[in-house]
Amino acid sequence: MITPDRYQSLVCNVFGLVMEVAYICHFLRFAANRRALWLRLAGAVATLAALVGIAIALDAAAVPFPCWPHAASECPRVASNVLGWMASVFNILMYGAPLTIMADVLRTRSVQFMPLPLTLAVLCCSSAWLVYALYVMDPFILIPNVSGVGLGILQVCLYTYVAGIVGERKELLNAVADADAINYQTAP
C-alpha cells in the first residue's frame, strides 16, 4: 500500500480488474470472429504492457532504489506522488476514451453506438469518487474524477441532443406517412 489506511481505491480497482477480465473472456467466448478479436486483444495487451513498463521505468527513475538512508523518510512520499500522477493520467485517458464514440455519434447523428446506461453509470461512479476525493482531499482521486464528471455530463448532453434530433426526425417521418395515408384513403 502506498497510502496507509486507504483501501477503498485498491479494493475498487482489484474488483474492477477481475470484472473486466471476466467480461473480456465472456465476450471472446461468444464472438463471431474470434481470430481477429484475439489479435486485437493481443495488441491491446502488448500496448498496455508497454505503458506499464514505461510507468515502472519512470517510477524507478523518480524513486531511487534503494533509498539513501538520509532520504528514507522521503521515499514513500515520492513513490506515492509518482504512482498517483501515473494513475491519474491513466484514469483521465479512460474517461476520455468515449470521445471517439462521440465523434461517430455526431457524424452519423445516431446514438446507436453510445449506450446511455453505461454513460450514466460512469457519471454516477465518477460523481461518487469525486465526493470521496473532496472528503479526503486526495488530488490523485480528485483530478481524474473531475474530468470524468465533466466528460460524463458532456456525453449525456450529446446523447439527449442527438436523441432529440432523431426523435424529431421520426416524428416528422411519421407525420408525413400519416398524411400520405390519409391522402391515399381520401383520394378518388
N, C-alpha and C positions, 0 to 999 in steps of 0.2 A: 504494500500500500504506500502510495506517495503521500497522500493527505490523511493523517490519522483521524479516526472516528468518523469517517465519511464513507460509508459502504453503499450508499444509495446508487451512486453512479456506477460503481463496479457491478453490483447485482443487476442493475438495469441493463448494462451493456453485455454482460455474460448471457443473460436471458435472451436479449435481442439477437446475439450471435447464434445461439442454439436454435431459435425460431427461424432465423434467416437460412441457416444451413438446412433445416428440415424442409422449409418451403422450396428451396432450390432442388433438393433431392426429389421431392414430390413432383415438382414441375418437370424435371428431366425424365422422370419415370413415365409420364403420360404425354410427353412432347411428340409431335408428329415427325419432325426432322431432328432426330437425336444427335446425329453426327455433327451437323452444323452448330447445334447448341453446345455440344461438348467442346468444340473448337473455340467458340466464343467464351465459354466458361474458362477454358484453359488460358485464353488470352487475358481475361479479366483477373484470374488468379495470379498470373505472371506479372501483370501491371501492379496489382495490389502488393505482391511480394517485393517488387522493386521499390514501391513507395515506402513500405515498411522498412526495407533495408536502408533507404536514404534517411528515413526518420531515425533509425537506430544509429547510423553513422553520425548524423548531426547531433544526436543526444550524447554520443560518446565524445564528440569533439567539444561540446559545450561543458560537459561534466568530466573533469579529469578523473581517470581511474588508475590506481586507487587515489582517493582524495588525499591531498597532503595533510599531514597531522595538524598544521596550523589553520587549515581551511575546512576541517572536518565538519564544523558546525554549519558551513555554507552549502555542503553537498546536497542535503535533502531539499533545500530551498531552490537551488539551481536546477536540480533534476525535476522538481515539481513545476517550475516555470517553463522549462523546455518541453516537457511532456504535455503540459497544459496548453501551450500555444499550438503544438502539433495537433492535439485533439481538437482544438477549436477550428483550425484550418480544415481538417477532415470533416468536421460536422457542418461547417459552412458549405463545403463542396457538396455534401449530402443533401442539404436543404436547397442548394442551387440546381441540383440535377433535374428537377421538373421543368426548368426553364426551356429545355429542348422540346418538351411536350407542348409548352405554352406557345412556342413558335409554330408548331404544327396546328394547334387549335386556331390561332389567328389566321394562318394561311388557308386552312380548309373550312373555317367557320363551322366547325363541328366539335362538340365536347366528347365525342366517342372515345378518344384516347386519354381522357382526363377523368379518372374515377373520383366522383365527389366524396364518397365515404372515406376513401384513403386520404384525400386532401384535408377533410375536416378532422380526421383522426390525427394527422401530423400537426395541424394547427392547435388542436387541444393539447397534445403532448408537449409541443414547444411552449405553449402558454403555461402549463403546469411547471415545467422545468424553469421557465423564466421567473415565476413566482418564487420557486425554491431558491434560485440563484440570488434574487433580491433579498431573500430572508437570510441567507448565509453570506451574502456579499462575496460571491466567488466569480471573478471575471471570466474564468475559463468555462463556466457554465452559462454565464450571462450573455457574453458576446455572441456565441453561435445561436442561442435561442432567441435573441432579439432579431437576428436575421431570419431565423425560422418562422417567427410570428409574422414578420413583415412579408416574407415570401408567401406564407400561407394565406394571409389576407389578400395579397395580390392575386393568387390563384383562385380564391373564392370569388373575388370581384370579376376576374376574367371569365370564370365559369358562368356566373349569373348574367354577365353581359352577352356572351355568345349564346347561352341557352335562351335568353330573351330574344335575340335576333332570330334564332332557329324557330322559337315558338311563334313569333310574329309571322315568319315566312310560312309556317304550317297553317296558321290561322288564315292567311291570305289565300293560300292554295285551296284550303277547304271552302272558303267563301266563294272563290271562283268556280270550284267544282259544283258547289250547291247552286250557284247562279246558272251555270250551264245546264244542270239537271232540271232546274225549273223552266228554263227557256226551252229545253228539249221537250218537256212534257206539255207545255202550252203551245208549242208550235203547231200550225195546221197541217 
